[in-house]
Every structure is written in C-alpha cells, then in structure tokens.
C-alpha cells in the first residue's frame, strides 16, 4: 500500500511542479510583454491554455496536501512545511481569483491584462520565495 502512495505522491508532485512552472512562465511573459503580444485574441488563447495549468495545479495540490496530512500533519501551523503549504494555498487562491477576473474581462486593454498577469506573477513569486525561506 505504501508503494502506491509513494507512486501517487511522485506522480502528482511532478504534475504539480510542471503545471506551476508552465503557468508561472506564461504569467512572466505576459507581465513583461509589449502591447503587440497583449492583444485580446492572443491573451484569450493563452488564458484557455493556462486554465489547464491552473486546474492541474489545484487538483494536484489538493492531492499532495491530503497525502501530506495522512502522515500526521493535522495542524499545518506547527512546522515550516505546513506553513509553506498554507502560503501556497493563499497564493493559489489569489491567483485563482485574479485568473477568473482575466477570464471574464472583455475590454481588451493591454494595460489591464498586464496588471492582472503582474498580480498573478508576483504573488506566485512571493509564495515561492516564502517557501524557500520557510523550508531551508
């Protein structure tokens, strides 16, 4: 049974890291993009692709957190790994909210898209830096 749990952990962790990195990269590109790249039809295409990465990040994050709590981590505030997980949850909620705003935005202004992607990029960056600080 532990072999299946280990396999599930590794597989979900791989998908989690890959989807996080892909979305982080997309948000980086659109945060610092020029106005030619921030046309509404281009941004909407990448938002559709990004929705897969956001979904995979959330789904695998929930799976990883449930596996982590099976080993006795009921109170996530007691140790740095748990605090790091709480920071990731908060960062994901911020990104999910702003991503939803980007999906429903119909104005097509490059400045608004740049701001929305900037919020997502810098919140992810802050969470990653906080994770490194807490877990090392």
Backbone torsions as a table, in degrees:
resi	resn	phi	psi	omega
1	UNK	NA	-37.1	179.6
2	UNK	-66.9	-29.4	179.0
3	UNK	-65.3	-39.9	178.0
4	UNK	-66.7	-41.2	178.1
5	UNK	-64.0	-40.6	177.9
6	UNK	-65.5	-43.3	178.2
7	UNK	-63.6	-42.8	178.9
8	UNK	-64.6	-40.2	178.3
9	UNK	-61.8	-49.4	-176.8
10	UNK	-64.4	-43.0	-179.1
11	UNK	-66.2	-46.1	-179.8
12	UNK	-68.9	-32.9	177.6
13	UNK	-67.4	-38.7	176.8
14	UNK	-62.5	-47.7	178.6
15	UNK	-63.2	-37.6	-179.9
16	UNK	-63.8	-47.4	-178.5
17	UNK	-66.7	-43.0	-179.4
18	UNK	-64.7	-44.9	-179.4
19	UNK	-68.3	-36.8	175.5
20	UNK	-62.0	-47.1	-178.3
21	UNK	-64.5	-40.2	179.4
22	UNK	-64.3	-45.8	179.6
23	UNK	-68.6	-38.2	177.3
24	UNK	-61.0	-41.6	178.3
25	UNK	-65.6	-43.0	178.4
26	UNK	-63.2	-43.2	179.9
27	UNK	-68.0	-32.2	175.4
28	UNK	-64.1	-46.9	-179.1
29	UNK	-60.6	-46.4	-177.0
30	UNK	-77.3	-19.5	175.6
31	UNK	-69.9	-39.8	-176.4
32	UNK	-107.9	19.0	-177.6
33	UNK	-79.2	158.6	173.1
34	UNK	-86.3	173.8	-172.9
35	UNK	-67.9	-21.8	178.5
36	UNK	-67.0	-34.6	179.6
37	UNK	-79.2	-22.2	-174.8
38	UNK	-92.5	29.2	173.4
39	UNK	-71.5	148.0	-171.9
40	UNK	-59.3	-39.8	-177.7
41	UNK	-68.6	-33.1	177.5
42	UNK	-72.1	-45.8	-178.6
43	UNK	-63.9	-42.1	-179.4
44	UNK	-63.7	-35.9	177.6
45	UNK	-64.0	-44.9	-179.9
46	UNK	-72.4	-27.5	174.7
47	UNK	-67.0	-36.2	176.8
48	UNK	-65.0	-43.5	177.8
49	UNK	-65.6	-41.7	-179.0
50	UNK	-64.9	-28.7	-179.8
51	UNK	-62.2	-32.4	174.6
52	UNK	-63.3	-44.9	-179.4
53	UNK	-67.1	-38.7	178.3
54	UNK	-65.6	-42.0	177.9
55	UNK	-63.5	-46.4	179.5
56	UNK	-61.8	-39.4	178.1
57	UNK	-61.1	-46.3	-179.4
58	UNK	-67.3	-45.1	-177.9
59	UNK	-65.1	-46.3	179.9
60	UNK	-71.7	-30.1	175.8
61	UNK	-64.5	-40.7	177.2
62	UNK	-65.0	-43.0	178.7
63	UNK	-62.7	-45.1	179.7
64	UNK	-64.0	-40.4	179.3
65	UNK	-67.3	-36.7	178.0
66	UNK	-69.3	-37.0	176.3
67	UNK	-67.4	-40.0	179.6
68	UNK	-63.8	-39.5	-179.0
69	UNK	-77.4	-15.8	176.0
70	UNK	-68.1	-25.1	-179.3
71	UNK	-86.3	15.5	174.6
72	UNK	98.9	14.8	176.9
73	UNK	-93.4	66.2	-179.1
74	UNK	-74.2	-38.0	179.1
75	UNK	-103.4	105.7	-175.1
76	UNK	-75.4	-10.0	-177.8
77	UNK	-87.5	-5.0	-174.6
78	UNK	-81.3	-25.7	-175.4
79	UNK	-135.4	163.0	-177.3
80	UNK	-62.2	-33.7	178.9
81	UNK	-66.6	-40.9	177.1
82	UNK	-66.7	-40.8	177.3
83	UNK	-64.5	-37.5	176.1
84	UNK	-63.2	-40.8	177.8
85	UNK	-64.4	-39.3	177.1
86	UNK	-65.4	-38.3	176.7
87	UNK	-64.1	-39.6	178.0
88	UNK	-64.5	-39.6	179.1
89	UNK	-64.1	-44.8	178.7
90	UNK	-62.9	-44.7	178.0
91	UNK	-61.8	-40.3	178.9
92	UNK	-65.2	-39.5	178.7
93	UNK	-64.5	-39.9	177.2
94	UNK	-63.6	-47.3	-179.7
95	UNK	-63.1	-41.0	179.9
96	UNK	-63.4	-41.5	178.5
97	UNK	-64.4	-49.0	-178.5
98	UNK	-67.7	-36.7	177.0
99	UNK	-62.2	-40.0	177.0
100	UNK	-62.9	-39.7	176.4
101	UNK	-62.9	-40.9	179.0
102	UNK	-65.4	-34.9	179.1
103	UNK	-67.7	-37.5	-175.9
104	UNK	-91.3	-7.7	-179.8
105	UNK	-70.2	128.8	-176.7
106	UNK	-116.5	4.8	-174.5
107	UNK	-73.9	-35.8	178.1
108	UNK	80.7	9.6	179.4
109	UNK	-78.4	132.2	-177.9
110	UNK	-63.3	-36.5	-177.8
111	UNK	-63.9	-38.4	179.8
112	UNK	-68.6	-45.1	177.5
113	UNK	-61.3	-41.0	179.5
114	UNK	-62.7	-40.2	178.3
115	UNK	-66.3	-44.8	-179.3
116	UNK	-64.1	-45.9	177.9
117	UNK	-67.1	-32.3	176.7
118	UNK	-64.1	-41.8	177.5
119	UNK	-62.2	-43.6	179.9
120	UNK	-66.2	-43.3	-178.8
121	UNK	-64.1	-49.5	-175.5
122	UNK	-72.5	-27.7	174.8
123	UNK	-70.7	-40.6	174.5
124	UNK	-62.9	-43.5	179.5
125	UNK	-60.8	-43.1	178.2
126	UNK	-62.4	-42.6	179.6
127	UNK	-64.3	-42.4	178.9
128	UNK	-63.0	-43.4	178.1
129	UNK	-64.8	-38.9	177.7
130	UNK	-66.2	-38.9	177.0
131	UNK	-61.5	-44.6	179.1
132	UNK	-62.7	-42.4	178.8
133	UNK	-63.0	-43.0	-175.8
134	UNK	-74.7	-33.1	-171.9
135	UNK	-100.4	1.9	176.4
136	UNK	-115.7	NA	NA
